Amino acid sequence: MPVYEYVCTTCSHKFDKIQPMGATQAECPHCEQPARKAISLFTATATSEDGLPMPVTGIGGGGCCGGGCGCGV
Ligand SMILES: [Zn+2]
């Protein structure tokens, strides 16, 4: 299951929580108030929200040369 990073809206405590895909809510272990999702570590690494691998070609398009070499950018 993916690991989600949350930030408590009340005390700003940050914590990671392993939750089922698509989960958006978690409770702060510090003050037990609702926390909002900061980033999904799982999604940030290699997958989309559907849990499918994201095409590498879609990331940083044109990054090979910054458009300076005329490679198709
Ligand atoms: Zn808190």
PDB file of the backbone (N, CA, C, O) and the ligand in Angstrom, with CONECT records:
HET     ZN  A 101       1
ATOM      1  N   MET A   1       0.850  -1.200   0.000  1.00  0.00           N
ATOM      2  CA  MET A   1       0.000   0.000   0.000  1.00  0.00           C
ATOM      3  C   MET A   1       0.883   1.247   0.000  1.00  0.00           C
ATOM      4  O   MET A   1       2.011   1.223   0.492  1.00  0.00           O
ATOM      5  N   PRO A   2       0.367   2.308  -0.544  1.00  0.00           N
ATOM      6  CA  PRO A   2       1.158   3.542  -0.618  1.00  0.00           C
ATOM      7  C   PRO A   2       1.320   4.211   0.739  1.00  0.00           C
ATOM      8  O   PRO A   2       0.500   4.043   1.641  1.00  0.00           O
ATOM      9  N   VAL A   3       2.383   4.961   0.855  1.00  0.00           N
ATOM     10  CA  VAL A   3       2.631   5.740   2.063  1.00  0.00           C
ATOM     11  C   VAL A   3       2.280   7.199   1.764  1.00  0.00           C
ATOM     12  O   VAL A   3       2.782   7.792   0.809  1.00  0.00           O
ATOM     13  N   TYR A   4       1.422   7.754   2.589  1.00  0.00           N
ATOM     14  CA  TYR A   4       1.035   9.141   2.406  1.00  0.00           C
ATOM     15  C   TYR A   4       1.656  10.002   3.497  1.00  0.00           C
ATOM     16  O   TYR A   4       1.786   9.586   4.648  1.00  0.00           O
ATOM     17  N   GLU A   5       2.033  11.201   3.108  1.00  0.00           N
ATOM     18  CA  GLU A   5       2.564  12.129   4.091  1.00  0.00           C
ATOM     19  C   GLU A   5       1.487  13.156   4.412  1.00  0.00           C
ATOM     20  O   GLU A   5       0.873  13.746   3.523  1.00  0.00           O
ATOM     21  N   TYR A   6       1.283  13.348   5.686  1.00  0.00           N
ATOM     22  CA  TYR A   6       0.247  14.276   6.131  1.00  0.00           C
ATOM     23  C   TYR A   6       0.845  15.393   6.969  1.00  0.00           C
ATOM     24  O   TYR A   6       1.886  15.240   7.609  1.00  0.00           O
ATOM     25  N   VAL A   7       0.147  16.524   6.941  1.00  0.00           N
ATOM     26  CA  VAL A   7       0.511  17.630   7.809  1.00  0.00           C
ATOM     27  C   VAL A   7      -0.733  18.004   8.599  1.00  0.00           C
ATOM     28  O   VAL A   7      -1.792  18.267   8.028  1.00  0.00           O
ATOM     29  N   CYS A   8      -0.594  18.023   9.910  1.00  0.00           N
ATOM     30  CA  CYS A   8      -1.718  18.376  10.747  1.00  0.00           C
ATOM     31  C   CYS A   8      -2.049  19.852  10.575  1.00  0.00           C
ATOM     32  O   CYS A   8      -1.170  20.711  10.627  1.00  0.00           O
ATOM     33  N   THR A   9      -3.318  20.127  10.371  1.00  0.00           N
ATOM     34  CA  THR A   9      -3.720  21.518  10.179  1.00  0.00           C
ATOM     35  C   THR A   9      -3.799  22.268  11.496  1.00  0.00           C
ATOM     36  O   THR A   9      -3.895  23.495  11.519  1.00  0.00           O
ATOM     37  N   THR A  10      -3.758  21.534  12.579  1.00  0.00           N
ATOM     38  CA  THR A  10      -3.883  22.162  13.890  1.00  0.00           C
ATOM     39  C   THR A  10      -2.524  22.452  14.532  1.00  0.00           C
ATOM     40  O   THR A  10      -2.270  23.559  15.006  1.00  0.00           O
ATOM     41  N   CYS A  11      -1.649  21.426  14.537  1.00  0.00           N
ATOM     42  CA  CYS A  11      -0.374  21.598  15.223  1.00  0.00           C
ATOM     43  C   CYS A  11       0.823  21.525  14.275  1.00  0.00           C
ATOM     44  O   CYS A  11       1.971  21.610  14.711  1.00  0.00           O
ATOM     45  N   SER A  12       0.554  21.367  12.981  1.00  0.00           N
ATOM     46  CA  SER A  12       1.605  21.320  11.960  1.00  0.00           C
ATOM     47  C   SER A  12       2.531  20.120  12.083  1.00  0.00           C
ATOM     48  O   SER A  12       3.615  20.096  11.501  1.00  0.00           O
ATOM     49  N   HIS A  13       2.101  19.140  12.835  1.00  0.00           N
ATOM     50  CA  HIS A  13       2.889  17.922  12.964  1.00  0.00           C
ATOM     51  C   HIS A  13       2.849  17.149  11.647  1.00  0.00           C
ATOM     52  O   HIS A  13       1.786  16.974  11.050  1.00  0.00           O
ATOM     53  N   LYS A  14       4.014  16.690  11.204  1.00  0.00           N
ATOM     54  CA  LYS A  14       4.082  15.904   9.968  1.00  0.00           C
ATOM     55  C   LYS A  14       4.242  14.437  10.314  1.00  0.00           C
ATOM     56  O   LYS A  14       4.984  14.076  11.226  1.00  0.00           O
ATOM     57  N   PHE A  15       3.542  13.606   9.581  1.00  0.00           N
ATOM     58  CA  PHE A  15       3.672  12.176   9.801  1.00  0.00           C
ATOM     59  C   PHE A  15       3.341  11.411   8.530  1.00  0.00           C
ATOM     60  O   PHE A  15       2.636  11.904   7.650  1.00  0.00           O
ATOM     61  N   ASP A  16       3.864  10.204   8.459  1.00  0.00           N
ATOM     62  CA  ASP A  16       3.587   9.328   7.327  1.00  0.00           C
ATOM     63  C   ASP A  16       2.586   8.272   7.749  1.00  0.00           C
ATOM     64  O   ASP A  16       2.593   7.806   8.888  1.00  0.00           O
ATOM     65  N   LYS A  17       1.738   7.907   6.826  1.00  0.00           N
ATOM     66  CA  LYS A  17       0.747   6.903   7.151  1.00  0.00           C
ATOM     67  C   LYS A  17       0.528   6.003   5.947  1.00  0.00           C
ATOM     68  O   LYS A  17       0.321   6.471   4.827  1.00  0.00           O
ATOM     69  N   ILE A  18       0.577   4.710   6.199  1.00  0.00           N
ATOM     70  CA  ILE A  18       0.289   3.759   5.131  1.00  0.00           C
ATOM     71  C   ILE A  18      -1.213   3.567   5.065  1.00  0.00           C
ATOM     72  O   ILE A  18      -1.845   3.153   6.038  1.00  0.00           O
ATOM     73  N   GLN A  19      -1.776   3.872   3.905  1.00  0.00           N
ATOM     74  CA  GLN A  19      -3.225   3.791   3.754  1.00  0.00           C
ATOM     75  C   GLN A  19      -3.592   3.159   2.429  1.00  0.00           C
ATOM     76  O   GLN A  19      -2.773   3.079   1.513  1.00  0.00           O
ATOM     77  N   PRO A  20      -4.834   2.710   2.336  1.00  0.00           N
ATOM     78  CA  PRO A  20      -5.297   2.165   1.057  1.00  0.00           C
ATOM     79  C   PRO A  20      -5.229   3.224  -0.036  1.00  0.00           C
ATOM     80  O   PRO A  20      -5.318   4.422   0.232  1.00  0.00           O
ATOM     81  N   MET A  21      -5.073   2.769  -1.250  1.00  0.00           N
ATOM     82  CA  MET A  21      -5.023   3.658  -2.394  1.00  0.00           C
ATOM     83  C   MET A  21      -6.224   4.594  -2.412  1.00  0.00           C
ATOM     84  O   MET A  21      -7.364   4.161  -2.245  1.00  0.00           O
ATOM     85  N   GLY A  22      -5.960   5.872  -2.616  1.00  0.00           N
ATOM     86  CA  GLY A  22      -7.046   6.823  -2.733  1.00  0.00           C
ATOM     87  C   GLY A  22      -7.467   7.464  -1.430  1.00  0.00           C
ATOM     88  O   GLY A  22      -8.318   8.352  -1.425  1.00  0.00           O
ATOM     89  N   ALA A  23      -6.889   7.033  -0.331  1.00  0.00           N
ATOM     90  CA  ALA A  23      -7.246   7.630   0.948  1.00  0.00           C
ATOM     91  C   ALA A  23      -6.789   9.080   0.997  1.00  0.00           C
ATOM     92  O   ALA A  23      -5.717   9.420   0.497  1.00  0.00           O
ATOM     93  N   THR A  24      -7.600   9.919   1.594  1.00  0.00           N
ATOM     94  CA  THR A  24      -7.251  11.334   1.629  1.00  0.00           C
ATOM     95  C   THR A  24      -7.291  11.908   3.039  1.00  0.00           C
ATOM     96  O   THR A  24      -6.950  13.073   3.249  1.00  0.00           O
ATOM     97  N   GLN A  25      -7.700  11.103   3.993  1.00  0.00           N
ATOM     98  CA  GLN A  25      -7.865  11.627   5.335  1.00  0.00           C
ATOM     99  C   GLN A  25      -7.047  10.820   6.337  1.00  0.00           C
ATOM    100  O   GLN A  25      -6.898   9.605   6.203  1.00  0.00           O
ATOM    101  N   ALA A  26      -6.528  11.505   7.325  1.00  0.00           N
ATOM    102  CA  ALA A  26      -5.831  10.832   8.408  1.00  0.00           C
ATOM    103  C   ALA A  26      -5.940  11.705   9.648  1.00  0.00           C
ATOM    104  O   ALA A  26      -6.197  12.906   9.570  1.00  0.00           O
ATOM    105  N   GLU A  27      -5.741  11.080  10.769  1.00  0.00           N
ATOM    106  CA  GLU A  27      -5.847  11.810  12.019  1.00  0.00           C
ATOM    107  C   GLU A  27      -4.445  12.020  12.585  1.00  0.00           C
ATOM    108  O   GLU A  27      -3.628  11.100  12.593  1.00  0.00           O
ATOM    109  N   CYS A  28      -4.182  13.201  13.044  1.00  0.00           N
ATOM    110  CA  CYS A  28      -2.886  13.506  13.620  1.00  0.00           C
ATOM    111  C   CYS A  28      -2.663  12.663  14.882  1.00  0.00           C
ATOM    112  O   CYS A  28      -3.501  12.665  15.783  1.00  0.00           O
ATOM    113  N   PRO A  29      -1.545  11.949  14.949  1.00  0.00           N
ATOM    114  CA  PRO A  29      -1.275  11.118  16.124  1.00  0.00           C
ATOM    115  C   PRO A  29      -0.907  11.970  17.334  1.00  0.00           C
ATOM    116  O   PRO A  29      -0.836  11.481  18.461  1.00  0.00           O
ATOM    117  N   HIS A  30      -0.679  13.225  17.079  1.00  0.00           N
ATOM    118  CA  HIS A  30      -0.215  14.139  18.119  1.00  0.00           C
ATOM    119  C   HIS A  30      -1.399  14.770  18.857  1.00  0.00           C
ATOM    120  O   HIS A  30      -1.468  14.751  20.086  1.00  0.00           O
ATOM    121  N   CYS A  31      -2.313  15.321  18.087  1.00  0.00           N
ATOM    122  CA  CYS A  31      -3.432  16.040  18.711  1.00  0.00           C
ATOM    123  C   CYS A  31      -4.794  15.469  18.304  1.00  0.00           C
ATOM    124  O   CYS A  31      -5.843  15.947  18.738  1.00  0.00           O
ATOM    125  N   GLU A  32      -4.748  14.427  17.455  1.00  0.00           N
ATOM    126  CA  GLU A  32      -5.970  13.737  17.055  1.00  0.00           C
ATOM    127  C   GLU A  32      -6.947  14.607  16.279  1.00  0.00           C
ATOM    128  O   GLU A  32      -8.155  14.370  16.278  1.00  0.00           O
ATOM    129  N   GLN A  33      -6.401  15.611  15.624  1.00  0.00           N
ATOM    130  CA  GLN A  33      -7.228  16.437  14.754  1.00  0.00           C
ATOM    131  C   GLN A  33      -6.996  15.996  13.303  1.00  0.00           C
ATOM    132  O   GLN A  33      -5.982  15.370  12.993  1.00  0.00           O
ATOM    133  N   PRO A  34      -7.924  16.322  12.436  1.00  0.00           N
ATOM    134  CA  PRO A  34      -7.757  15.931  11.026  1.00  0.00           C
ATOM    135  C   PRO A  34      -6.521  16.586  10.416  1.00  0.00           C
ATOM    136  O   PRO A  34      -6.235  17.762  10.636  1.00  0.00           O
ATOM    137  N   ALA A  35      -5.809  15.783   9.647  1.00  0.00           N
ATOM    138  CA  ALA A  35      -4.630  16.303   8.959  1.00  0.00           C
ATOM    139  C   ALA A  35      -4.880  16.271   7.464  1.00  0.00           C
ATOM    140  O   ALA A  35      -5.678  15.474   6.969  1.00  0.00           O
ATOM    141  N   ARG A  36      -4.200  17.134   6.762  1.00  0.00           N
ATOM    142  CA  ARG A  36      -4.365  17.109   5.307  1.00  0.00           C
ATOM    143  C   ARG A  36      -3.151  16.456   4.673  1.00  0.00           C
ATOM    144  O   ARG A  36      -2.045  16.480   5.212  1.00  0.00           O
ATOM    145  N   LYS A  37      -3.396  15.877   3.521  1.00  0.00           N
ATOM    146  CA  LYS A  37      -2.326  15.176   2.826  1.00  0.00           C
ATOM    147  C   LYS A  37      -1.325  16.185   2.280  1.00  0.00           C
ATOM    148  O   LYS A  37      -1.699  17.161   1.629  1.00  0.00           O
ATOM    149  N   ALA A  38      -0.070  15.941   2.549  1.00  0.00           N
ATOM    150  CA  ALA A  38       0.965  16.817   2.005  1.00  0.00           C
ATOM    151  C   ALA A  38       1.336  16.324   0.618  1.00  0.00           C
ATOM    152  O   ALA A  38       0.979  16.941  -0.386  1.00  0.00           O
ATOM    153  N   ILE A  39       2.041  15.231   0.566  1.00  0.00           N
ATOM    154  CA  ILE A  39       2.335  14.603  -0.710  1.00  0.00           C
ATOM    155  C   ILE A  39       2.205  13.106  -0.545  1.00  0.00           C
ATOM    156  O   ILE A  39       2.241  12.586   0.571  1.00  0.00           O
ATOM    157  N   SER A  40       2.058  12.432  -1.636  1.00  0.00           N
ATOM    158  CA  SER A  40       2.095  10.977  -1.594  1.00  0.00           C
ATOM    159  C   SER A  40       3.474  10.529  -2.019  1.00  0.00           C
ATOM    160  O   SER A  40       3.888  10.757  -3.156  1.00  0.00           O
ATOM    161  N   LEU A  41       4.175   9.901  -1.119  1.00  0.00           N
ATOM    162  CA  LEU A  41       5.515   9.434  -1.457  1.00  0.00           C
ATOM    163  C   LEU A  41       5.447   8.388  -2.552  1.00  0.00           C
ATOM    164  O   LEU A  41       6.311   8.302  -3.425  1.00  0.00           O
ATOM    165  N   PHE A  42       4.407   7.612  -2.475  1.00  0.00           N
ATOM    166  CA  PHE A  42       4.216   6.552  -3.461  1.00  0.00           C
ATOM    167  C   PHE A  42       4.004   7.141  -4.849  1.00  0.00           C
ATOM    168  O   PHE A  42       4.635   6.726  -5.821  1.00  0.00           O
ATOM    169  N   THR A  43       3.106   8.115  -4.921  1.00  0.00           N
ATOM    170  CA  THR A  43       2.818   8.749  -6.191  1.00  0.00           C
ATOM    171  C   THR A  43       4.018   9.544  -6.701  1.00  0.00           C
ATOM    172  O   THR A  43       4.274   9.616  -7.903  1.00  0.00           O
ATOM    173  N   ALA A  44       4.740  10.133  -5.760  1.00  0.00           N
ATOM    174  CA  ALA A  44       5.861  10.985  -6.155  1.00  0.00           C
ATOM    175  C   ALA A  44       6.972  10.177  -6.797  1.00  0.00           C
ATOM    176  O   ALA A  44       7.738  10.706  -7.602  1.00  0.00           O
ATOM    177  N   THR A  45       7.069   8.909  -6.453  1.00  0.00           N
ATOM    178  CA  THR A  45       8.170   8.132  -6.990  1.00  0.00           C
ATOM    179  C   THR A  45       7.898   7.620  -8.397  1.00  0.00           C
ATOM    180  O   THR A  45       8.655   7.913  -9.322  1.00  0.00           O
ATOM    181  N   ALA A  46       6.833   6.867  -8.562  1.00  0.00           N
ATOM    182  CA  ALA A  46       6.731   6.232  -9.870  1.00  0.00           C
ATOM    183  C   ALA A  46       5.331   5.892 -10.353  1.00  0.00           C
ATOM    184  O   ALA A  46       5.191   5.274 -11.408  1.00  0.00           O
ATOM    185  N   THR A  47       4.316   6.263  -9.640  1.00  0.00           N
ATOM    186  CA  THR A  47       3.006   5.805 -10.075  1.00  0.00           C
ATOM    187  C   THR A  47       1.974   6.924 -10.118  1.00  0.00           C
ATOM    188  O   THR A  47       2.108   7.950  -9.451  1.00  0.00           O
ATOM    189  N   SER A  48       0.959   6.698 -10.908  1.00  0.00           N
ATOM    190  CA  SER A  48      -0.148   7.636 -10.964  1.00  0.00           C
ATOM    191  C   SER A  48      -1.149   7.293  -9.869  1.00  0.00           C
ATOM    192  O   SER A  48      -0.946   6.347  -9.108  1.00  0.00           O
ATOM    193  N   GLU A  49      -2.215   8.054  -9.792  1.00  0.00           N
ATOM    194  CA  GLU A  49      -3.210   7.804  -8.760  1.00  0.00           C
ATOM    195  C   GLU A  49      -3.938   6.491  -8.980  1.00  0.00           C
ATOM    196  O   GLU A  49      -4.542   5.949  -8.054  1.00  0.00           O
ATOM    197  N   ASP A  50      -3.884   5.990 -10.173  1.00  0.00           N
ATOM    198  CA  ASP A  50      -4.521   4.709 -10.460  1.00  0.00           C
ATOM    199  C   ASP A  50      -3.639   3.542 -10.046  1.00  0.00           C
ATOM    200  O   ASP A  50      -4.060   2.386 -10.092  1.00  0.00           O
ATOM    201  N   GLY A  51      -2.427   3.849  -9.647  1.00  0.00           N
ATOM    202  CA  GLY A  51      -1.502   2.800  -9.279  1.00  0.00           C
ATOM    203  C   GLY A  51      -0.764   2.219 -10.463  1.00  0.00           C
ATOM    204  O   GLY A  51      -0.082   1.201 -10.353  1.00  0.00           O
ATOM    205  N   LEU A  52      -0.910   2.883 -11.601  1.00  0.00           N
ATOM    206  CA  LEU A  52      -0.215   2.406 -12.790  1.00  0.00           C
ATOM    207  C   LEU A  52       1.103   3.166 -12.950  1.00  0.00           C
ATOM    208  O   LEU A  52       1.196   4.343 -12.604  1.00  0.00           O
ATOM    209  N   PRO A  53       2.092   2.496 -13.464  1.00  0.00           N
ATOM    210  CA  PRO A  53       3.362   3.191 -13.680  1.00  0.00           C
ATOM    211  C   PRO A  53       3.187   4.353 -14.646  1.00  0.00           C
ATOM    212  O   PRO A  53       2.513   4.233 -15.670  1.00  0.00           O
ATOM    213  N   MET A  54       3.793   5.461 -14.312  1.00  0.00           N
ATOM    214  CA  MET A  54       3.704   6.609 -15.203  1.00  0.00           C
ATOM    215  C   MET A  54       4.773   6.495 -16.278  1.00  0.00           C
ATOM    216  O   MET A  54       5.892   6.057 -16.011  1.00  0.00           O
ATOM    217  N   PRO A  55       4.423   6.889 -17.487  1.00  0.00           N
ATOM    218  CA  PRO A  55       5.431   6.840 -18.555  1.00  0.00           C
ATOM    219  C   PRO A  55       6.570   7.804 -18.268  1.00  0.00           C
ATOM    220  O   PRO A  55       6.356   8.988 -18.012  1.00  0.00           O
ATOM    221  N   VAL A  56       7.760   7.282 -18.314  1.00  0.00           N
ATOM    222  CA  VAL A  56       8.934   8.088 -18.005  1.00  0.00           C
ATOM    223  C   VAL A  56       9.079   9.229 -18.997  1.00  0.00           C
ATOM    224  O   VAL A  56       9.584  10.302 -18.665  1.00  0.00           O
ATOM    225  N   THR A  57       8.633   8.983 -20.208  1.00  0.00           N
ATOM    226  CA  THR A  57       8.777  10.001 -21.244  1.00  0.00           C
ATOM    227  C   THR A  57       7.929  11.226 -20.964  1.00  0.00           C
ATOM    228  O   THR A  57       8.166  12.296 -21.525  1.00  0.00           O
ATOM    229  N   GLY A  58       6.935  11.070 -20.093  1.00  0.00           N
ATOM    230  CA  GLY A  58       6.068  12.190 -19.794  1.00  0.00           C
ATOM    231  C   GLY A  58       6.635  13.112 -18.739  1.00  0.00           C
ATOM    232  O   GLY A  58       6.056  14.156 -18.439  1.00  0.00           O
ATOM    233  N   ILE A  59       7.762  12.731 -18.179  1.00  0.00           N
ATOM    234  CA  ILE A  59       8.344  13.524 -17.105  1.00  0.00           C
ATOM    235  C   ILE A  59       9.522  14.340 -17.633  1.00  0.00           C
ATOM    236  O   ILE A  59      10.450  13.799 -18.235  1.00  0.00           O
ATOM    237  N   GLY A  60       9.471  15.619 -17.403  1.00  0.00           N
ATOM    238  CA  GLY A  60      10.599  16.467 -17.797  1.00  0.00           C
ATOM    239  C   GLY A  60      10.835  16.458 -19.285  1.00  0.00           C
ATOM    240  O   GLY A  60      11.981  16.405 -19.733  1.00  0.00           O
ATOM    241  N   GLY A  61       9.776  16.508 -20.054  1.00  0.00           N
ATOM    242  CA  GLY A  61       9.916  16.482 -21.504  1.00  0.00           C
ATOM    243  C   GLY A  61      10.808  17.620 -22.000  1.00  0.00           C
ATOM    244  O   GLY A  61      10.676  18.760 -21.555  1.00  0.00           O
ATOM    245  N   GLY A  62      11.689  17.311 -22.899  1.00  0.00           N
ATOM    246  CA  GLY A  62      12.590  18.330 -23.444  1.00  0.00           C
ATOM    247  C   GLY A  62      13.764  18.596 -22.550  1.00  0.00           C
ATOM    248  O   GLY A  62      14.546  19.513 -22.800  1.00  0.00           O
ATOM    249  N   GLY A  63      13.901  17.796 -21.497  1.00  0.00           N
ATOM    250  CA  GLY A  63      14.950  18.058 -20.523  1.00  0.00           C
ATOM    251  C   GLY A  63      16.343  17.669 -20.982  1.00  0.00           C
ATOM    252  O   GLY A  63      17.330  18.010 -20.331  1.00  0.00           O
ATOM    253  N   CYS A  64      16.431  16.960 -22.093  1.00  0.00           N
ATOM    254  CA  CYS A  64      17.732  16.457 -22.524  1.00  0.00           C
ATOM    255  C   CYS A  64      18.650  17.586 -22.941  1.00  0.00           C
ATOM    256  O   CYS A  64      19.871  17.498 -22.807  1.00  0.00           O
ATOM    257  N   CYS A  65      18.046  18.649 -23.447  1.00  0.00           N
ATOM    258  CA  CYS A  65      18.904  19.705 -23.978  1.00  0.00           C
ATOM    259  C   CYS A  65      18.342  21.098 -23.694  1.00  0.00           C
ATOM    260  O   CYS A  65      18.984  22.110 -23.975  1.00  0.00           O
ATOM    261  N   GLY A  66      17.142  21.129 -23.139  1.00  0.00           N
ATOM    262  CA  GLY A  66      16.531  22.427 -22.882  1.00  0.00           C
ATOM    263  C   GLY A  66      16.051  23.105 -24.152  1.00  0.00           C
ATOM    264  O   GLY A  66      15.729  24.293 -24.145  1.00  0.00           O
ATOM    265  N   GLY A  67      16.004  22.368 -25.217  1.00  0.00           N
ATOM    266  CA  GLY A  67      15.501  22.916 -26.463  1.00  0.00           C
ATOM    267  C   GLY A  67      16.596  23.536 -27.313  1.00  0.00           C
ATOM    268  O   GLY A  67      16.324  24.054 -28.396  1.00  0.00           O
ATOM    269  N   GLY A  68      17.808  23.489 -26.841  1.00  0.00           N
ATOM    270  CA  GLY A  68      18.885  24.170 -27.547  1.00  0.00           C
ATOM    271  C   GLY A  68      19.474  23.397 -28.709  1.00  0.00           C
ATOM    272  O   GLY A  68      20.157  23.969 -29.558  1.00  0.00           O
ATOM    273  N   CYS A  69      19.214  22.095 -28.750  1.00  0.00           N
ATOM    274  CA  CYS A  69      19.883  21.297 -29.782  1.00  0.00           C
ATOM    275  C   CYS A  69      18.967  20.927 -30.932  1.00  0.00           C
ATOM    276  O   CYS A  69      19.390  20.281 -31.890  1.00  0.00           O
ATOM    277  N   GLY A  70      17.703  21.340 -30.834  1.00  0.00           N
ATOM    278  CA  GLY A  70      16.790  21.053 -31.933  1.00  0.00           C
ATOM    279  C   GLY A  70      16.444  19.593 -32.058  1.00  0.00           C
ATOM    280  O   GLY A  70      16.243  19.098 -33.167  1.00  0.00           O
ATOM    281  N   CYS A  71      16.369  18.887 -30.941  1.00  0.00           N
ATOM    282  CA  CYS A  71      16.109  17.454 -30.979  1.00  0.00           C
ATOM    283  C   CYS A  71      14.610  17.160 -31.042  1.00  0.00           C
ATOM    284  O   CYS A  71      14.203  16.018 -30.829  1.00  0.00           O
ATOM    285  N   GLY A  72      13.807  18.136 -31.323  1.00  0.00           N
ATOM    286  CA  GLY A  72      12.388  17.874 -31.442  1.00  0.00           C
ATOM    287  C   GLY A  72      11.555  18.607 -30.411  1.00  0.00           C
ATOM    288  O   GLY A  72      10.347  18.386 -30.328  1.00  0.00           O
ATOM    289  N   VAL A  73      12.155  19.453 -29.642  1.00  0.00           N
ATOM    290  CA  VAL A  73      11.443  20.224 -28.636  1.00  0.00           C
ATOM    291  C   VAL A  73      10.710  21.381 -29.327  1.00  0.00           C
ATOM    292  O   VAL A  73      10.037  22.170 -28.662  1.00  0.00           O
TER     293      VAL A  73
HETATM  294 ZN    ZN A 101      -1.826  17.680  15.285  1.00  0.00          ZN2+
END
